[in-house]
Amino acid sequence: MGLPKRKVSHARQGDRRSHLALTAPSLVECPHCHQMRRSHHACPNCGYYRGRQVVDLKKKGGEAAS
């Protein structure tokens, strides 16, 4: 079974892991409600995507059914 002959330095370890960094998602303004949303996703605030409502969002506040 193969074993490393020498300890891997911190620099080489960092070079190997250089592509694992996380990036923040790119945000664009929603044309309907003007809140920031992820590109190519339905707006979490109003539920609109490409000019039409695709997600029916419930109102916050626990309205009682009468």
N, C-alpha and C positions, 0 to 999 in steps of 0.2 A: 504494500500500500504506500502511495506516495505521500511524503511529508515535506513541508517547507524547510529548506536548508537554513534560512535566516528569517528573522522577524521582519514583517512588512512595515515600512516606515509610515508615519502619519501622513506624509505628503503623498505617497503612493496610494494609501487608503483613501485619501480625499479625492485624488484623481479618478479612482474607480467609482466613487459615489457621486461624482460631480453632476450626473444627469438625474439624480433623485430629488433635487430641490423642488419644493412646492411653489406654485405661482398663484397669485390672486386671480379670480375669474374676471374676465373683461365684462364691464357693465355698459349698457346703453340706456338712453332715456326712453320710457314708454311714450309713444305718440298719443295715447288715449288719456292717461292719468298723470303723465310727466314724472313718474317715480322711476328710480333706477331699477333695471331688471337685467338678467343675463341674456346675452345675445342668442337668438334662435330658440328662446324659451317663452312660454306664456308668462304674462305678468302676474306675480304673486299677489299684487295689490288689487287689480281689477279683473283679472282673468282673461284679458284680451290678447290675441295673437294675430298679426297680419290683418288688422281691421275688423275682426269679428270675435265675439265672445266664445271661447272654447272651454272654459272652466267656470262652472256655476259656483261662486263663492258664497258661503253662508255669512250672515251678519254676525259680528261679535257682540256679546252682551247677553246671551241666553234669553231670547224672546220667548214668552210663553204662548203656546197655541190656545186659541179660544174657540 
